[in-house]
Amino acid sequence: MTAAVAGVSTRTREWVSVFAVMFFCTWAGNQFSPLLLLYQQKQHYSTTAVNAFLGVYVLGLIPAFLLSGALSDRHGRRPVMLAGVVAALATSVALAFSETGPLMICLGRFLAGVAVGTATCVGTTWLKELSQPPYDVGADRSAGARRAALSFSLGSASGAVVAGLIAQWGPWPEQLPFVIHIVLTLPFAWLVRRVPETGMRAHHPLRVPAVGHVLVVAAPWVFAAAALAYGYLPVLLAPATGGLGIAYATLLTAVALGASALVQPWAKRVGRGLLIALALIVVSTVLIAAAVWWMSWPLGVVAAVVAGAGIGMGMTSGILEVQRIARPSDLAASTGVFYAIAYSGFLVPTLLSATAGITGVAVPGLLLIVAGLVVVCGLLVMRSHRRRGFRAAEVP
C-alpha cells in the first residue's frame, strides 16, 4: 500500500516539471518588453524600430506554433520541448550582445519567438496529458489548461519584472537580466529529459489541423491586448513617466499578467468566456486611448489591469475550446494553430505605428478604430454561439 501511494505521489508531480520548463521559456520571451525604452534611450532607436523588434518576435513564434505541435504529435513531446529550452537559452545569449547592433536584437527576438512558440504549444499539450490519470489522479478536466495559462502568465511576468527592475536601478542592464535567465534555465535542459513521454507518436504526414472559426475571429485580440498594454503603451507614455519609464513599463507588465493569472481559475466556471474576454479587451483599448490622449500614467495602469483580465479569460477559454474540439492525435498541432492565430495580435502595435506615420491620424483615434474592430468580432462570436446553440466549453 505504501509503495502504491508513493508511486501515485511521484506521478502527480510530473506536471510540475513541464510547468517549470514552460515558465522559464516564456520568461525568455517577455524579458525584452520592459527594455524597449532602454534601447530607445541608450541606442537611439526610433519608435517604429522599437515596435519592429516586437514584430520580429512573431516571425519566430508563428512557424514554431504551426510546426512544433505537429512534430511533437509525430515524434513525441520530450525532444521538441528540449529544442524549445535550447532556443530559450540561445535567446538570452543573443540579447546579451544587444549593444553590438540591431541584427543581434532581431536574432534574439526571433529565437525568443521560437522558444515561446515551441514551449507554449508543446507544454500546453504535455501539461494537459500529465494532468489526468494515470499521472495526476486528482486533477479535474480543466486542470491542464489552467496550469498552462498560469505558467505562461507567471513566466512572462517574472521575466519582465526581473529585467525591468535591473534596467531601471541595477548594474549592467543590457547583460545581467539575460545572464540570470541563462543560469536559471540551464538545469531544465536536463530536467525535461526525465518527464514521461505522452505523445501519440502519430505516423500520419505532418499537417496543420483547423480550429473553430470562433477562435480564428477572437484569438488575435488576446495578445493584441498584451502588446498594446505593456509593449506599446509605455513607449507612448514615456513623456509622462520621465526617468522612470522602464520602471513604469515593468509595472504595466506585472499588473497585466498578474490580473491575467488571477482570473484564469474562474474562466472554466464562466459561460461565454471568449465573449467576456473580447468585452474586456474593448474596454482596455478605449482606456489605453484615453491614457494616451491625456498622457495619464495612472489611467494606463487601470487599462493594463483590464487588459490582463481579458488576456487571462481569453487564453484559458481558448485553450479549453481547442481541447474540446481537437482529436487526441492532433491536440498539440491544434493548440499550435490557436496560439499562432492569437500571437498574430502582437503585430498590432507595429501596424498602428506605421499607420500613424503614413496617414497622420493620431494614435488614440487609431486605438478607437481597433476597439471598434474588436466589437465587430465579438458580434460575430455571439452570432456563432446563437447559431450552434451555445454551451460552455468542456474538456473531453
N, C-alpha and C positions, 0 to 999 in steps of 0.2 A: 504493500500500500504506500509506504513512504517513497519508494523508488518511483512509483507511478505518479504520485503528486509532484515529486521533484522534476520529473520529465515534463509534465504539463507546465510547471512554473517556468522552466527554461524556455519552452516553446512560446509562451506568452510574451517573452521578452524579445523575440526575434524581430518584431516590427520596430522596436526601439532603434536597432542598428540602422535600418533603412531611413527612419525618421531623422537620425543624426546625419547620415550621409547627405540626404536631401537638404537639410538645414545648412550645411556648410557649402554646398554647391549654389544654393540660392543666395547665400552670403556673398559669394564671389560676384554674382550678377548685380547686386544693388549697392556694393560699397563705392561704386563710382558716382552714384547720384548726387550726394552732397558735395562732391569735389568739382562739380561743374563750374561753380562760381570761382573756386580756387584756380582752375585752369584759365578761366576767363580773365581773372585779375593778374595772375603771375605770368601767363604765357600770351596774353592779349588776343585770345580767340574771340571772334565775333559771336553774337547771339545765334546767328544762323549756323555757324560752325559747331557751336556747343550742342545745338539741337541735332545736328547731323551725327554727332557722336552717339546720341541716343538711337538714331536710325540705324547705324551700323550694327548695333546690338540685335535688331530684328533680323538682319541678314543672316546672322548665325542661328538665331532662335528657330525660325520657321523651318529651314531644312532639317534641323535637329528634331523638332517635333514630328515632322512628317516621316522621317526615316528611322529614328531611334525606337519608336514603338513597334513598327513593323519588324525591325531587326530583332528586337527582344522577343517578339512572338515567335520568330523563326529560330533564333539561336539561344534564347534564354535571357533572363533579366540580369544575371550577375556580370557577364562580360561587357554588356552595353553600359551598365551603371558604372563599372570600373572606368570605362572610357570617359564618362562624364566627370568623374573625380579627377582624372588626369587633366582634362580640359580646364577644370576649375583652378588647379594648381598653375597651369600654363598661363591662365588669365592674369593671376597676380604677378607672375614673373614678368610678363609683358608690360603691365601697367606700372610696375616698379621702375621701369625705364621710360616713363612718360615724358620726362624732360628732354629726351632726345628728339621729340617731334611728334606731329600728328599721326604719322604712319604707325608708330608703336601704340598710340592710344587706340587707333582704329583696329589694330590687330588684337589688342587686349579686349576691346568691346566685342569684336566678332567671336573670340574664344569664349567670352562670358556668355554670349548667346548660345553657343554650342553646349556649354556646361549646364546652364539652367534649362535649356530645352531638353537635353538628354535626361538630366536628373529628375526634372519635374514630371516628364511624360512616363518614364520607366518607374520612377519612385512612386508616383501615384498608383500605378497599377500594382506594383510589388506590395505596397502598403495595404491595398485592398485585399490582395490574396493572402497576406500574412495576418490580416485582422479578421480571420474567420477560422473555424475548425479545419484541420487539427492544430493549427499554430496558435490560435487565440480563441479558446472555447467560451470565453465570457463576453466577447465583444458583440455589439448589435450590428445590424446590417449596414448602417451608415458610418461605422467607426473608421473605415479606411479612408473615405472621402474627407471626413472631418480632420483626421490626423494629417493627411496630405496637405490640406489647405492651411492647417495650423503650422506645419513645418515650413511651408513656403513663406507665410507671413512673418514668423519669428526669425527665420534665417535672413529674409530681406531686411527686416528692421534692425537686426543685430549688426549686419554688415554696414548699413548706413550710419547707425549710431556710432560705432567704433571709428569708422573713417571720418565722420563729421567732427566728432569731438577732438580727434587728433589734428585734423586740418585746421580747426579754429584755435586750439590752445596748445597742441602738443608739438614735439620736435619732429623733424623730417616728415612733414605732412604728405609729401608725394611718394614716400617709400614705406614708412613704418606701417600704415594700415595693411599693406599687401604682404609684408613680411609676417605680421601677426596671423593673417589668414593662411599663409603657407604652413606655418608651424602648427596651427590648429587642425588643418585639413589633412596633412600627411598621414597621420595614423589611420585615417578612414580608407586610404587606398589599400590597406591591409585588412581592415575590419570588414569591408564589403565582401571579401572572399569567403568569409565564414557564414554568411547568411544563406539559408536554404534556397535552392533554386525552385521556382514555382512556374516558370514559363511553360507554355503549351508545347513548345518545340514543333510548331506547325510546319508542314512540308509544302504548303502552297506557295506559289510565287509571291514575291513581295508586292503588296498592293496597299493603297491608301483607301480605307473604307469611308463611306459617307457618314455624316452625323445629321441629326434632325435639323430642318430648316429654321426652327425656332432658335436653336443655338447659333446658327450662322448669322441671324439677324441681331441677336442680343450680345454674343460673346465679345465682339471687338470693343464695345464700350466699357467693359470691365477694366481693361488695362489702359484704355484711353483716359479713364478717370485717374488711374495711378500716375500716368505720365504727366497729366495736367497738374495734379495736386501737389506732387513732391518732386517733379522733374522740371516743369516749365514755370510754375508759379514763383519759386524762389528767385529765378532769373528775372522775372517781370517785376517783382517787388524789391529788387536789390536797392533802388534808391531810398526805399522806406526803411530798410534794415541796416543801412550804413555798414560799419565794420563788422557787424555780427551776421552778415549774410549767410555764411557757411553754417553757423550755429542754428540759424532760422531754417535753413534747408534740412538740417538734421532733425529739428523739432517737427517739421511738417511730415517727414518720412516716418518718424516714430509714432506720432499721433494717428496718422492714416493707417499704418499697418497694425498698430495697437487696436484701433477700432475694428479693423478687419478681423483680427484674431478673436475679439470679444463677441462679435455677432455670429461667428461660424457655428458654435454649438446650437444656436437657435434656428439655423437655416433649415434643418431637417424637419422641424416642427411647424414651419410656416408654409402654407399653401401659396402657390404662385410666386415662388421665391425670385424667379428671373424678373417678373414684373416689378416687384418691390425693389430689386437691385437697380433697375432702369430708372425708377422714380427717384431713388436716392441720388443717382448719378446726374439726373436732370437738375435737381436742387443744388448739388455741389458745383456743377458747371456754372449755374447762374450766380452762385456765391463767389466763385473764382472771378467771374467777370466784374462783379461789384467790387471785390477786393482790389482788382487792378485799376478800375475806374477811380476809386477813392484813395488808392495807394494805402490801403489799410492792412497792416500785417495781422492784427487780431482777427479780422474777418477771414483772412487767409487760413488761420488755424481752424476756425469753425468749418470752413469749406473742406479742409483736409479730413476732419473727423467724419463729416457726412460722406465724403468720397470713400473713405476707408470702410464705412458701414456698407456702402454699395458694392465695393470690391469683395468684401468677405461674403456677403449674401450671394453675389453673382458667381464667385468661384465655387462655393460649396454646392449651390443649386445646379450649376452647370455640370460639375463632376457627377453628381447624383443622377442627373438626366442621362449622361453618357453611359454610366454603369447600368442604367435601367434598359437602354435600348441596344447596347453592344452585345455581340456574341462573345463567349469566353475566349475563342481563338483570335478575336480581333480587338480585345479590350484595350491593350496597350496602344495599338495603332489608332483606334478611335479616340482615345484620350489625347494622343498627339495631335490629331486633327483639331479637336476642340481647343487645345492650348495654342496651336498655330493661328487659328482664327482670332482667339482672344488677344494674343500678343501683337497682332497687326495694329491694334489700337495705339501702340507705342509710337507709331508714325504720325499721330495726330499733331503733336507739338511742332514737328518738323514742317508739316504741311501748313499749319497755321502761320508759322514764322515766315515761310516762303510766300504765302498768300498775302500777308500783311505788307511785305516788302514790295510785291508786284502791284497790288491793287491800291495800296494806301489806306485800306479800311483799318480802323483801329482794332486792336486785339479784343477788347471787350465786346465789340459788335460781332466779331467772328465767333467768339465763345457762345454768344446767344444763338447764333445760327447752329452751332454744334448741339446746343441744348434742344433746339427745335428738331434736329435730325433724330436725337435720342427719343423724343416724344413720338415721332412717326414710327420708329422701330418698336416702341412699347405698344402702340396701337396694333401693329402687325402681330406681335406676340399675343396680345389679348384676343385678336380675331382668330388666330390659330387655336388657342385654348377653347374658344367657344365652339369652333367647328368640330373639333375632335372630342369634345366632352372632357373638360379638364379634370384630372385627378393628380394629387401630389406625387412627385417623382418617388418611385420606390425602388430600392436596390434589390435585384434578384438574389 
